[in-house]
């Protein structure tokens, strides 16, 4: 009986060892997958049909994007959609007012760019579009694979028309009121009963 029990116990340990199947024998980081912020590695299958037309950007760097003009008019709809995109992708680092004081941005050694600064006001819309698309100096990740071109232009419209108002005290309060208004509209879309 003891002999059979010993054989059973040895086989329980020997079989996984022979198959190299111990739970700790595989490193989960070393696997075939796409890491966050990494561009797709696969090409489209032969004879596949694209779902959307003009989804990719026609420039290959932020410098090339500098000369681009914003093709999306700054309508209320564009600005509202740009706000939604900003709250999804930009808020963690740049903060709700674009000052570079988001919760994630606070832990960086280099503070994220203040989108209301004179420097950002002085760059072209194409430069902001290129920065969103291709990232910035290894600090800001690229969002060209996460957002469609028109969504990036909507974010540019939001930055230009809501966050970058001139710096008078009256305008600062107007900017705060606009940001609050867009927050409220976003909440109502998520929860329509909240407005009742």
C-alpha positions as CSV (number, residue, x, y, z in Angstrom):
1,X,0.0,0.0,0.0
2,X,2.8,2.4,0.9
3,X,4.6,1.5,-2.3
4,X,1.5,2.4,-4.4
5,X,1.0,5.6,-2.5
6,X,4.7,6.6,-3.0
7,X,4.3,5.9,-6.8
8,X,1.2,8.0,-7.0
9,X,2.8,10.9,-5.1
10,X,6.0,10.7,-7.3
11,X,3.9,10.6,-10.5
12,X,1.9,13.7,-9.4
13,X,5.2,15.6,-9.2
14,X,7.0,14.0,-12.1
15,X,4.4,14.5,-14.8
16,X,4.2,18.3,-14.6
17,X,8.0,18.4,-14.3
18,X,8.4,16.3,-17.5
19,X,5.9,18.5,-19.3
20,X,7.5,21.6,-17.9
21,X,4.0,22.7,-16.8
22,X,4.6,24.1,-13.3
23,X,2.4,27.2,-12.9
24,X,5.4,29.4,-12.2
25,X,7.4,28.2,-15.2
26,X,5.9,30.7,-17.6
27,X,6.5,34.4,-17.6
28,X,3.3,36.2,-18.4
29,X,5.1,39.2,-19.7
30,X,6.9,37.1,-22.3
31,X,4.0,36.3,-24.6
32,X,2.9,37.2,-28.1
33,X,0.7,40.2,-27.6
34,X,0.6,43.9,-28.3
35,X,1.7,46.0,-25.3
36,X,-0.1,49.3,-24.4
37,X,0.7,52.2,-26.7
38,X,2.4,49.9,-29.2
39,X,1.3,50.2,-32.8
40,X,-0.4,47.1,-34.4
41,X,2.1,44.6,-35.7
42,X,-0.1,42.8,-38.2
43,X,-1.0,43.7,-41.7
44,X,-4.5,43.5,-43.1
45,X,-5.5,40.1,-44.5
46,X,-5.3,39.7,-48.3
47,X,-8.5,41.0,-50.1
48,X,-9.9,42.6,-46.9
49,X,-12.2,45.6,-47.2
50,X,-11.5,48.6,-45.0
51,X,-14.2,49.6,-42.6
52,X,-13.6,53.3,-42.8
53,X,-12.1,55.5,-45.4
54,X,-9.3,58.0,-44.5
55,X,-8.8,56.6,-41.0
56,X,-5.1,57.1,-41.1
57,X,-3.1,60.3,-41.1
58,X,-1.5,61.4,-44.4
59,X,1.6,62.8,-42.7
60,X,4.4,60.8,-41.1
61,X,5.7,63.1,-38.3
62,X,4.7,66.0,-36.1
63,X,6.9,68.3,-38.2
64,X,5.0,67.5,-41.4
65,X,1.7,68.1,-39.6
66,X,2.8,71.6,-38.6
67,X,1.6,73.1,-41.9
68,X,-1.8,71.4,-41.8
69,X,-4.9,73.5,-41.5
70,X,-7.8,72.3,-39.4
71,X,-10.5,70.9,-41.8
72,X,-13.1,70.6,-39.1
73,X,-15.0,73.9,-38.3
74,X,-15.2,74.7,-34.6
75,X,-18.9,74.1,-34.3
76,X,-20.7,73.4,-31.0
77,X,-20.9,69.7,-32.0
78,X,-17.2,69.5,-32.8
79,X,-16.2,71.3,-29.5
80,X,-18.6,69.0,-27.5
81,X,-17.1,65.9,-29.1
82,X,-13.6,67.3,-28.6
83,X,-14.4,67.7,-24.9
84,X,-15.5,64.0,-24.7
85,X,-12.2,62.9,-26.4
86,X,-10.2,65.2,-24.2
87,X,-11.8,63.8,-21.0
88,X,-11.0,60.3,-22.3
89,X,-7.5,60.6,-23.5
90,X,-6.0,63.9,-22.2
91,X,-7.5,64.5,-18.7
92,X,-5.3,61.9,-16.8
93,X,-2.1,63.9,-17.6
94,X,-3.3,67.4,-18.6
95,X,-6.1,67.7,-16.0
96,X,-9.7,68.9,-16.6
97,X,-8.6,72.5,-17.4
98,X,-5.6,71.6,-19.5
99,X,-3.1,73.0,-17.0
100,X,-0.9,69.9,-16.9
101,X,-2.0,69.0,-13.4
102,X,-3.9,65.7,-14.0
103,X,-3.6,62.9,-11.4
104,X,-1.3,60.8,-13.7
105,X,0.7,63.9,-14.8
106,X,1.5,64.8,-11.2
107,X,3.7,61.7,-10.8
108,X,5.9,62.4,-13.8
109,X,9.3,63.9,-13.3
110,X,8.6,66.3,-16.2
111,X,5.2,68.1,-15.8
112,X,2.8,67.7,-18.8
113,X,2.4,70.7,-21.0
114,X,0.0,73.5,-19.9
115,X,-2.3,73.7,-22.9
116,X,-3.4,77.2,-21.9
117,X,0.2,78.5,-22.0
118,X,1.4,81.2,-24.4
119,X,3.7,78.6,-26.0
120,X,0.7,76.4,-27.0
121,X,-1.3,79.4,-28.1
122,X,1.6,80.2,-30.5
123,X,1.8,76.9,-32.2
124,X,-0.3,75.9,-35.2
125,X,-3.3,73.7,-35.1
126,X,-1.4,71.2,-37.2
127,X,1.3,71.1,-34.6
128,X,-1.2,70.2,-31.9
129,X,-2.8,67.6,-34.2
130,X,0.7,66.2,-34.9
131,X,1.5,66.0,-31.2
132,X,-1.7,64.1,-30.5
133,X,-1.0,61.8,-33.5
134,X,2.7,61.1,-32.9
135,X,3.3,61.9,-29.3
136,X,6.0,64.2,-27.9
137,X,9.6,63.7,-27.1
138,X,9.1,60.2,-25.7
139,X,6.9,61.5,-22.8
140,X,3.5,61.9,-24.3
141,X,2.3,58.7,-26.0
142,X,0.9,58.7,-29.6
143,X,-2.8,58.6,-30.0
144,X,-2.9,58.3,-33.8
145,X,-3.9,54.6,-33.5
146,X,-6.5,55.4,-30.8
147,X,-8.3,58.3,-32.3
148,X,-9.6,59.0,-35.8
149,X,-8.2,62.1,-37.6
150,X,-11.4,64.0,-37.2
151,X,-11.6,63.2,-33.5
152,X,-8.1,64.7,-33.1
153,X,-9.2,67.8,-34.9
154,X,-12.2,68.0,-32.6
155,X,-9.7,67.9,-29.6
156,X,-7.8,70.8,-31.3
157,X,-11.1,72.7,-31.6
158,X,-11.8,72.1,-27.9
159,X,-8.3,73.2,-26.8
160,X,-8.5,76.4,-29.0
161,X,-12.1,77.4,-28.2
162,X,-12.5,76.4,-24.6
163,X,-9.2,76.0,-22.8
164,X,-7.2,78.7,-24.6
165,X,-9.5,81.8,-24.1
166,X,-7.5,85.0,-23.4
167,X,-6.3,85.4,-19.9
168,X,-8.5,88.1,-18.4
169,X,-10.2,87.4,-15.1
170,X,-13.6,87.6,-16.8
171,X,-12.5,85.1,-19.5
172,X,-11.1,82.7,-16.9
173,X,-14.5,82.5,-15.2
174,X,-16.1,82.1,-18.6
175,X,-13.7,79.3,-19.4
176,X,-14.5,77.6,-16.1
177,X,-18.2,78.0,-16.9
178,X,-17.8,76.5,-20.3
179,X,-15.8,73.5,-19.0
180,X,-18.5,73.0,-16.3
181,X,-21.2,73.2,-19.0
182,X,-19.5,70.5,-21.1
183,X,-19.0,68.3,-18.0
184,X,-22.8,68.6,-17.3
185,X,-23.7,67.8,-20.9
186,X,-21.5,64.7,-20.8
187,X,-23.1,63.6,-17.5
188,X,-26.6,64.0,-19.0
189,X,-25.7,61.9,-22.1
190,X,-24.4,59.1,-19.8
191,X,-27.4,59.4,-17.4
192,X,-30.4,61.2,-19.0
193,X,-32.5,61.0,-15.8
194,X,-30.0,63.2,-14.0
195,X,-31.4,66.3,-15.7
196,X,-34.9,65.7,-14.5
